[in-house]
Amino acid sequence: MIDLSFLPESLRRQLADVGQVDVLVGIPSYNNARTIGHVVRAVQGGLARHFPEQRALLVNSDGGSTDGTPDVVRQASIASFETILAAHPLRAVHRIVTPYHGIPGKGSALRTVFAAAAVTGAKACAVVDSDLRSITPEWIELLLEPVLVQGLDFIAPLYHRHKYDGTITNSIVYPLTRALYGARVRQPIGGDFGFSGRLAEHYLTHDVWSSDVARYGIDIWMTTTAITGGYKIGQSFLGAKIHDAKDPSVDLSAMLMQVTGAVLSLMGVHAARWREVRASHPVPVFGFEYAVGLEPVPVNLARMLERFRTGARELGEIWQHTLHPATAREIAAVAAASDEEFAFPPALWVRTMYDFAVAHQHGRLNREHLLRSLTPLYLGRTAAFVVQTRESGAEEVEQILEELCLQFEREKPYLLERWDETGGGR
């Protein structure tokens, strides 16, 4: 039974007035007045061009913006797209702007979108970030069409990104999720997804909405829940994702803690499932991949190395309680190496992440302290990746990341052994 009691009465009335729809697009937002107008127009243009016969609903789930974001949504129109539209909509695109209710975070916003899909009976849904600068009307087709026409339940985005953009995804989230659950979903926390109405209803049956997973890790929760639930999943190539990429040497510790904490928490929930997975398999890709121009991402290698070595000096006690003794010794040797000889081997990084996963599950250390202590190690591994790939093109970089993923898969027996010997398997 789906509990929709959290929906405010005013929103229920609006949804009742709209009635049944075929497709629904949600845009979570918070102080995105500068960019959301473009996103809304791209969504409306995509619905008009590619789904002119479908009854459509656009839901902006806003988290209390103070910069006029809801007003921009109300005022946005598809007028600027008229010159490129192949067909005008045969049905109006309904718009609802609503504040989301619950704890702050994207999870509460998406819960509202899922509920709107359930109430209106939407067959195919999508959510897109409100700060996108590279979204086009074609994104809407690529996120909705595999669901509406091909019968899939979950569509993850597939982007081309600069080699130093998305380092948390590349070094932790993608290889770990792939090794655990067996599905090669390249961007499991991409932020822009398509999903079926039945999957939206399934999401609503889970009691996660007051948890840190909903607050900070809703994207990886959506992906993991779709995979472990046995739903039909795919990916759509969307081109470039242009957003405000950050130098990985700056302070990403909060993001690293939040995302990694969500991934490791989900490991505990789904341990019975991932224990049986022994290899990974490709996931269908929709759309045609093509070369795209990418904005450069600056990196400060010296700062990353300094923070890694500072961590090795100051966090040794926590690492000794977290890491296998052999792993701790190897990391100490890496920290002692000169800049010219610096390397953080993939196998060592994999064992490090598996040791942290076990420590997170076992709970002997405070989880916040544990995750904070991961930041210098992540920066050390990222620094080694930068050194290794300074002269590498996109294809070579992707092959290096593929080898890292395979290393996560090969080392899975190590994870299982440590998980069981420390009590994580109980």
Residue pairs with C-beta under 8 A, 6 or more apart in sequence:
2 118
2 201
2 204
2 205
3 204
4 12
4 115
4 118
4 119
4 204
6 101
6 102
6 111
6 115
6 209
7 15
7 101
7 112
7 115
7 119
8 98
8 101
10 98
11 96
11 98
11 112
11 116
12 119
14 96
14 98
15 96
15 116
15 119
15 120
16 119
18 57
18 94
18 96
18 120
19 120
20 55
20 120
20 121
21 54
21 55
21 56
21 57
21 94
21 120
21 121
21 122
22 51
22 54
22 55
22 56
22 122
22 123
22 124
22 148
23 47
23 51
23 54
23 55
23 56
23 57
23 122
23 123
23 124
23 125
23 126
23 144
23 148
24 56
24 57
24 58
24 59
24 113
24 116
24 117
24 120
24 122
24 124
24 125
24 126
25 43
25 47
25 56
25 57
25 58
25 59
25 125
25 126
25 127
25 128
25 140
25 144
26 58
26 59
26 60
26 61
26 109
26 110
26 112
26 113
26 116
26 125
26 126
26 127
26 128
27 36
27 39
27 40
27 43
27 58
27 59
27 60
27 61
27 73
27 127
27 128
27 129
27 130
28 61
28 62
28 63
28 100
28 106
28 109
28 110
28 113
28 127
28 129
28 130
29 36
29 60
29 61
29 62
29 63
29 65
29 69
29 73
29 109
29 130
30 62
30 63
30 64
30 65
30 69
30 130
31 65
31 66
31 67
31 69
32 39
32 65
32 67
32 69
32 130
32 131
33 65
33 67
33 68
33 69
33 71
33 72
34 67
35 130
35 131
35 132
35 133
36 60
36 69
36 72
36 73
36 76
36 130
36 131
37 72
37 73
37 75
37 76
38 132
38 133
38 135
39 128
39 129
39 130
39 131
39 132
39 135
40 58
40 60
40 72
40 73
40 76
41 76
41 77
41 78
41 80
41 81
42 132
42 135
42 136
42 137
42 139
42 140
43 58
43 128
43 135
43 137
43 140
44 58
44 76
44 77
44 78
44 81
44 93
45 78
45 81
45 84
45 85
45 137
45 140
46 136
46 137
46 138
46 139
46 140
46 141
47 54
47 56
47 58
47 89
47 93
47 140
48 78
48 81
48 85
48 87
48 88
48 89
48 93
48 137
49 81
49 85
49 86
49 87
49 137
49 141
50 137
50 138
50 140
50 141
50 144
50 145
51 140
51 141
51 144
51 148
52 87
52 88
52 89
52 90
52 91
53 90
53 91
54 91
54 148
55 91
56 89
56 91
56 93
56 94
57 93
57 94
57 95
57 96
57 116
57 120
57 122
58 93
58 94
58 95
58 96
59 95
59 96
59 98
59 112
59 113
59 116
60 69
60 70
60 73
60 95
60 96
60 97
60 98
60 130
61 98
61 99
61 100
61 109
61 110
61 112
61 113
62 69
62 70
62 73
62 97
62 98
62 99
62 100
62 109
63 99
63 100
63 104
63 105
63 108
63 109
64 99
69 130
70 97
73 95
73 97
74 95
74 97
78 85
78 93
81 137
82 88
84 137
96 116
98 112
100 108
100 109
100 111
100 112
101 108
101 112
102 108
102 111
102 209
102 210
103 209
103 210
103 214
103 215
104 215
105 214
105 215
105 216
105 218
106 218
106 219
107 208
107 209
107 213
107 214
107 215
107 218
107 221
108 209
108 214
110 127
110 203
110 218
110 222
111 203
111 204
111 209
111 214
113 125
113 127
113 200
114 200
114 201
114 203
114 204
115 204
116 122
117 125
117 197
117 200
117 201
118 197
118 200
118 201
118 204
121 197
122 197
122 200
123 147
123 148
123 196
123 197
124 144
124 147
124 148
124 194
124 195
124 196
124 197
125 144
125 147
125 194
125 195
125 196
125 197
125 200
126 140
126 143
126 144
126 155
126 192
126 193
126 194
126 195
127 191
127 192
127 193
128 135
128 139
128 143
128 191
128 192
129 191
129 192
129 243
131 243
131 244
132 192
132 241
132 242
132 243
133 242
133 243
134 239
134 240
134 241
134 242
134 243
135 192
136 239
138 238
139 192
139 238
142 155
142 194
142 236
142 237
142 238
142 286
142 287
143 155
143 157
143 192
143 193
143 194
143 236
144 194
145 286
146 152
146 155
146 194
146 234
146 236
146 286
147 153
147 155
147 194
147 195
147 196
150 234
150 286
151 232
152 194
152 196
152 232
152 233
152 234
152 284
153 195
153 196
153 198
153 199
153 226
153 231
153 232
153 233
154 193
154 194
154 195
154 196
154 199
154 222
154 223
154 226
154 231
154 232
154 233
154 234
155 193
155 194
155 195
155 233
155 234
155 235
155 236
155 286
156 185
156 186
156 187
156 188
156 190
156 193
156 223
156 233
156 234
156 235
156 236
156 283
157 187
157 190
157 191
157 192
157 193
157 235
157 236
157 238
157 241
158 186
158 187
158 190
158 235
158 236
158 237
158 238
158 285
158 287
158 289
159 187
159 190
159 237
159 238
159 239
159 240
159 241
160 239
160 240
160 289
160 291
160 292
160 294
160 394
161 240
161 241
161 294
162 245
162 294
162 295
162 296
162 297
163 297
163 389
163 392
163 394
163 397
164 247
164 248
164 297
164 299
164 386
165 245
165 294
165 297
166 187
166 245
167 248
167 382
167 385
168 252
168 255
168 256
168 259
168 260
168 378
169 187
169 188
169 189
170 385
170 401
170 404
171 349
171 378
171 381
171 382
171 385
171 404
172 259
172 260
172 263
172 353
172 378
173 188
173 189
173 220
173 259
173 260
173 263
174 185
174 186
174 187
174 188
174 401
174 405
175 350
175 401
175 404
175 405
175 407
175 408
176 263
176 353
176 357
176 408
177 183
177 185
177 188
177 220
177 223
177 224
177 263
178 184
178 185
178 280
178 405
178 408
178 409
179 277
179 280
179 405
179 408
179 409
179 412
180 267
180 270
180 274
180 277
181 224
181 227
181 228
181 270
181 273
181 274
181 277
182 227
182 277
182 278
182 279
182 280
182 281
183 227
183 233
183 280
183 281
183 283
184 280
184 281
184 282
184 283
184 405
185 223
185 227
185 233
185 235
185 283
186 235
187 235
188 219
188 220
188 223
188 224
189 217
189 219
189 220
189 223
189 259
190 219
190 241
191 219
192 238
192 241
193 219
193 222
193 223
194 236
195 222
195 226
196 231
199 226
199 229
199 231
202 225
202 229
202 231
203 222
203 225
206 225
208 214
208 221
212 258
212 261
212 262
212 265
213 221
213 262
213 265
213 266
214 221
215 258
216 258
216 259
216 261
216 262
217 258
217 259
217 261
217 262
217 263
217 265
217 266
220 259
220 262
220 263
220 266
221 262
221 266
224 266
224 270
226 233
227 233
228 270
228 273
233 283
234 283
234 284
234 285
234 286
235 283
235 284
235 285
235 286
236 285
236 286
236 287
237 285
237 286
237 287
237 288
237 289
237 290
238 287
239 290
239 292
240 292
240 293
240 294
242 295
245 295
245 297
246 252
246 297
247 297
247 298
247 299
247 300
248 297
248 299
248 304
248 379
248 382
249 299
249 300
249 301
249 303
249 304
249 307
249 379
249 382
250 300
252 375
253 372
253 375
256 371
256 374
256 375
256 378
257 368
257 371
257 372
257 374
257 375
260 356
260 371
260 374
261 360
261 367
261 371
264 356
264 357
264 360
264 361
265 360
267 274
267 357
267 360
267 361
268 360
268 361
268 424
271 361
271 419
271 424
271 425
275 416
275 425
278 412
279 409
280 405
280 409
299 386
301 383
301 386
301 387
304 379
304 380
304 382
304 383
304 386
305 339
305 342
305 379
305 380
305 383
307 375
307 376
307 379
308 335
308 376
308 377
308 379
308 380
308 383
309 335
310 376
311 373
311 375
311 376
311 377
311 379
311 380
312 319
312 331
312 332
312 335
312 376
315 373
315 376
316 328
316 332
318 365
318 369
318 370
318 373
319 328
319 331
319 373
319 377
320 328
321 359
321 364
321 365
322 355
322 356
322 359
322 365
322 370
322 373
323 331
323 352
323 355
324 351
324 355
324 418
327 348
327 351
327 352
327 355
330 348
331 348
331 352
331 377
331 380
334 342
334 343
334 344
334 348
334 380
335 380
337 343
342 383
342 384
342 387
343 384
343 387
343 388
344 380
344 381
344 383
344 384
345 384
346 403
346 404
346 407
347 407
347 411
349 381
349 404
350 404
350 407
350 408
350 411
350 414
351 411
351 414
352 377
352 381
353 408
354 411
354 414
354 415
354 418
355 418
356 370
356 371
356 374
357 415
357 419
358 415
358 418
358 419
358 422
358 424
359 365
359 370
360 367
360 370
360 371
361 419
361 422
361 424
362 422
362 423
362 424
385 400
388 400
389 396
389 397
389 400
392 400
416 425
418 424
419 425
